[in-house]
């Protein structure tokens, strides 16, 4: 049996298997029922490891051991395997979430916060900066910044970036609006983005920005993240954001933004025209 390495890699990523587990499992699926020795030969796995691998797959619910001599193994239906994996992931996630909830009510978190605050006192202002690689990591950091906002969130973004931010940060904007945090978003508004923009205007002031593809976010006029690449030309994996905690620069950029902001058309008016 020949299975492409690309297919094995996908199985490992989806089901959390190691290479030998993926090879043995696919070998057993191709046979339905087989011995450890046969699966070792078919899957190109050392015989000394075959039983350990099969025992691991059995615990995960991928195979069933048949009683008798020689010992044989039966492949579980892939659909049933998927259900079992989903159940295990859900149970593990619930368990970990519960542990984290319990952590918030212990002295461990207080100790961690104390250490962090103590460490921050020795950090130079120039050290409060960094390069963040990949759009996934950028948005994780962006979410962390927005959560901490006390007065204002100022965003300039692109057409696609607007949709991404509404999707990932929309619930946060709603919470911040209830705390009277002022949220300003300048971005190109088109028929594509109009429906999402219409919903987010309940919590944020959105205005139409033409001819500029800048991407940045300023929090409370103190903290700033700006992207170096054009999101139309860079793959999300290679997107780069620069985070800086500098009131001097962030406040200056926000003042420049506000000068342009006054001239921009409010989203509500434009949406009515596009409707």
C-alpha positions as CSV (number, residue, x, y, z in Angstrom):
1,X,0.0,0.0,0.0
2,X,1.4,3.4,-1.0
3,X,0.0,6.5,0.8
4,X,1.2,9.9,-0.2
5,X,3.1,11.8,2.5
6,X,0.9,14.8,1.9
7,X,-2.2,12.7,2.9
8,X,-0.4,11.4,6.0
9,X,0.5,14.9,7.0
10,X,-3.1,16.0,6.8
11,X,-4.2,13.1,8.9
12,X,-1.6,13.9,11.5
13,X,-2.7,17.5,11.7
14,X,-6.5,16.7,11.8
15,X,-6.4,13.8,14.2
16,X,-3.3,14.6,16.2
17,X,-1.4,11.4,15.2
18,X,2.3,10.9,15.0
19,X,3.8,9.5,11.8
20,X,3.8,5.8,12.8
21,X,0.1,6.1,14.0
22,X,-0.9,7.6,10.7
23,X,0.8,4.8,8.7
24,X,-0.5,2.0,10.8
25,X,-4.1,3.4,10.8
26,X,-4.2,3.9,7.0
27,X,-2.7,0.4,6.6
28,X,-5.4,-1.1,8.7
29,X,-8.1,0.8,6.9
30,X,-6.9,-0.6,3.6
31,X,-7.1,-4.2,5.1
32,X,-10.1,-3.9,7.4
33,X,-8.6,-6.5,9.8
34,X,-5.0,-7.5,10.2
35,X,-2.1,-8.5,12.5
36,X,0.5,-6.2,13.9
37,X,3.2,-7.9,11.8
38,X,1.2,-7.4,8.6
39,X,0.5,-3.8,9.4
40,X,4.2,-3.2,10.2
41,X,5.1,-4.4,6.7
42,X,2.3,-2.5,4.9
43,X,2.8,0.7,6.8
44,X,6.6,0.6,6.8
45,X,6.8,0.8,10.6
46,X,9.4,-1.1,12.6
47,X,8.0,-4.3,14.1
48,X,9.3,-3.3,17.5
49,X,7.0,-0.3,17.5
50,X,3.9,-1.8,15.9
51,X,2.3,-3.1,19.1
52,X,2.9,0.2,20.9
53,X,1.4,2.2,18.1
54,X,-1.6,-0.1,17.9
55,X,-2.1,0.1,21.6
56,X,-2.1,3.9,21.3
57,X,-4.6,3.8,18.5
58,X,-6.8,1.5,20.5
59,X,-6.8,3.9,23.4
60,X,-7.8,6.8,21.1
61,X,-10.6,4.7,19.6
62,X,-9.2,4.2,16.1
63,X,-8.9,0.4,16.3
64,X,-10.4,-2.6,18.1
65,X,-8.3,-5.6,19.2
66,X,-9.9,-8.9,18.4
67,X,-9.4,-11.7,20.9
68,X,-7.7,-14.9,19.6
69,X,-4.4,-16.1,18.2
70,X,-2.8,-14.5,16.5
71,X,-4.0,-11.2,17.8
72,X,-5.7,-9.2,15.1
73,X,-6.9,-5.6,14.9
74,X,-10.1,-4.3,13.3
75,X,-10.4,-0.8,11.9
76,X,-13.2,1.4,13.3
77,X,-15.3,3.3,10.8
78,X,-13.7,6.7,10.0
79,X,-17.0,8.5,10.6
80,X,-17.1,7.0,14.1
81,X,-13.5,8.0,14.7
82,X,-14.3,11.6,13.8
83,X,-17.2,11.6,16.3
84,X,-14.9,10.1,19.0
85,X,-12.1,12.7,18.3
86,X,-14.6,15.6,18.4
87,X,-15.9,14.3,21.7
88,X,-12.4,13.9,23.2
89,X,-11.4,17.4,22.0
90,X,-14.6,18.9,23.5
91,X,-14.1,17.1,26.8
92,X,-10.4,18.2,27.0
93,X,-11.3,21.8,26.1
94,X,-14.0,21.9,28.8
95,X,-11.6,20.4,31.4
96,X,-8.9,23.0,30.5
97,X,-11.4,25.9,30.6
98,X,-12.6,24.8,34.0
99,X,-9.0,24.7,35.3
100,X,-8.4,28.2,34.0
101,X,-11.7,29.4,35.6
102,X,-10.5,27.9,38.9
103,X,-7.1,29.6,38.5
104,X,-8.7,33.0,38.4
105,X,-9.9,32.5,42.0
106,X,-6.6,31.4,43.4
107,X,-3.4,33.1,44.7
108,X,-1.6,31.8,41.6
109,X,-3.1,34.6,39.4
110,X,-2.4,37.2,42.0
111,X,1.2,36.1,42.2
112,X,1.6,36.1,38.4
113,X,0.1,39.7,38.2
114,X,2.5,40.8,41.0
115,X,5.5,39.4,39.1
116,X,4.4,41.0,35.9
117,X,3.8,44.5,37.5
118,X,7.2,44.2,39.3
119,X,8.9,43.3,36.0
120,X,7.3,46.2,34.1
121,X,8.8,48.7,36.5
122,X,12.2,47.7,35.2
123,X,11.3,47.9,31.5
124,X,12.6,50.8,29.4
125,X,9.9,52.5,27.3
126,X,11.8,51.5,24.2
127,X,11.4,47.9,25.2
128,X,7.6,48.1,25.0
129,X,7.6,47.4,21.3
130,X,7.9,44.4,19.0
131,X,7.3,42.9,15.6
132,X,4.3,40.5,15.3
133,X,4.4,38.0,12.4
134,X,1.3,36.5,10.8
135,X,-2.2,37.9,10.7
136,X,-3.4,35.4,13.2
137,X,-0.9,36.6,15.8
138,X,-1.6,40.3,14.9
139,X,-5.3,39.9,15.6
140,X,-4.6,38.1,18.8
141,X,-2.5,41.0,20.0
142,X,-5.0,43.5,18.5
143,X,-7.8,41.9,20.6
144,X,-5.6,42.2,23.7
145,X,-5.0,45.9,23.1
146,X,-8.7,46.7,22.4
147,X,-9.8,44.9,25.6
148,X,-7.7,47.3,27.6
149,X,-9.1,50.4,26.0
150,X,-10.5,52.9,28.5
151,X,-11.2,56.0,26.4
152,X,-10.8,55.5,22.7
153,X,-10.1,53.0,19.9
154,X,-9.0,54.6,16.6
155,X,-8.7,52.4,13.5
156,X,-7.7,52.9,9.9
157,X,-8.0,49.9,7.7
158,X,-8.7,48.5,4.2
159,X,-11.9,47.1,2.7
160,X,-11.0,43.5,3.6
161,X,-9.5,44.6,6.8
162,X,-12.8,46.2,7.8
163,X,-14.6,43.0,7.4
164,X,-12.0,41.1,9.4
165,X,-12.1,43.5,12.3
166,X,-15.9,43.6,12.4
167,X,-15.9,39.8,12.5
168,X,-13.2,39.3,15.2
169,X,-13.6,42.5,17.3
170,X,-17.3,43.3,16.9
171,X,-18.3,41.7,20.2
172,X,-15.5,43.7,22.0
173,X,-16.7,46.9,20.3
174,X,-20.2,46.3,21.7
175,X,-18.8,45.9,25.3
176,X,-16.6,48.9,25.0
177,X,-19.5,51.1,23.7
178,X,-21.4,50.3,27.0
179,X,-18.4,51.7,28.9
180,X,-18.4,54.9,26.8
181,X,-15.2,54.1,25.0
182,X,-15.2,56.1,21.7
183,X,-14.6,53.9,18.7
184,X,-13.6,55.4,15.3
185,X,-13.1,53.4,12.2
186,X,-12.0,54.9,8.9
187,X,-12.1,52.5,5.9
188,X,-13.4,52.2,2.3
189,X,-17.1,51.3,2.4
190,X,-18.5,49.4,-0.5
191,X,-21.6,47.3,-1.3
192,X,-19.6,44.3,-0.1
193,X,-18.9,45.8,3.4
194,X,-22.1,47.8,3.8
195,X,-24.2,45.1,5.5
196,X,-21.5,44.5,8.1
197,X,-20.8,48.2,8.6
198,X,-24.5,48.9,9.2
199,X,-24.5,46.5,12.1
200,X,-21.2,47.8,13.6
201,X,-22.4,51.5,13.5
202,X,-24.6,50.6,16.5
203,X,-21.4,50.6,18.6
204,X,-18.8,52.5,16.5
205,X,-18.5,55.6,14.4
206,X,-17.5,54.4,10.9
207,X,-16.6,56.8,8.1
208,X,-15.7,56.2,4.4
209,X,-12.0,56.6,3.6
210,X,-10.9,56.7,-0.1
211,X,-7.5,56.5,-1.7
212,X,-5.5,55.4,1.4
213,X,-4.7,51.8,2.3
214,X,-3.0,52.4,5.7
215,X,-3.7,49.9,8.5
216,X,-3.2,50.8,12.1
217,X,-5.0,50.9,15.5
218,X,-4.4,53.4,18.3
219,X,-5.6,52.7,21.9
220,X,-6.3,55.6,24.3
221,X,-3.8,57.7,22.4
222,X,-1.0,55.7,24.0
223,X,-0.6,52.3,22.3
224,X,-0.2,51.7,18.6
225,X,0.0,48.8,16.2
226,X,0.5,49.4,12.5
227,X,0.9,47.0,9.6
228,X,3.8,47.1,7.2
229,X,2.3,45.3,4.2
230,X,-0.6,45.8,1.8
231,X,-3.1,43.1,2.7
232,X,-4.1,42.7,-0.9
233,X,-0.5,41.6,-1.8
234,X,0.7,39.7,1.2
235,X,-0.3,36.2,2.3
236,X,-1.8,36.3,5.9
237,X,1.1,34.1,7.1
238,X,3.7,36.8,6.1
239,X,1.7,39.8,7.3
240,X,3.7,41.9,9.8
241,X,2.6,44.3,12.5
242,X,4.7,46.7,14.6
243,X,3.5,47.2,18.1
244,X,4.7,50.3,20.0
245,X,3.7,51.6,23.5
246,X,4.5,55.2,23.1
247,X,2.1,58.0,24.0
248,X,4.2,60.6,22.1
249,X,4.0,58.9,18.7
250,X,0.5,57.4,19.2
251,X,-1.0,60.8,20.2
252,X,0.7,62.6,17.3
253,X,-0.7,60.0,14.8
254,X,-4.2,60.2,16.3
255,X,-4.2,64.0,16.0
256,X,-3.3,63.6,12.3
257,X,-6.1,61.0,11.9
258,X,-8.6,63.4,13.5
259,X,-7.8,66.1,11.0
260,X,-8.7,63.8,8.2
261,X,-11.6,62.3,10.1
262,X,-13.6,65.5,10.1
263,X,-13.7,65.5,6.3
264,X,-14.9,61.9,5.9
265,X,-18.4,60.9,5.0
266,X,-20.3,59.0,7.8
267,X,-21.1,55.4,7.0
268,X,-24.9,55.9,7.6
269,X,-25.2,58.4,4.7
270,X,-23.2,56.2,2.3
271,X,-25.0,53.0,3.2
272,X,-28.3,54.7,2.3
273,X,-26.9,55.7,-1.1
274,X,-25.6,52.1,-1.7
275,X,-28.9,50.5,-0.7
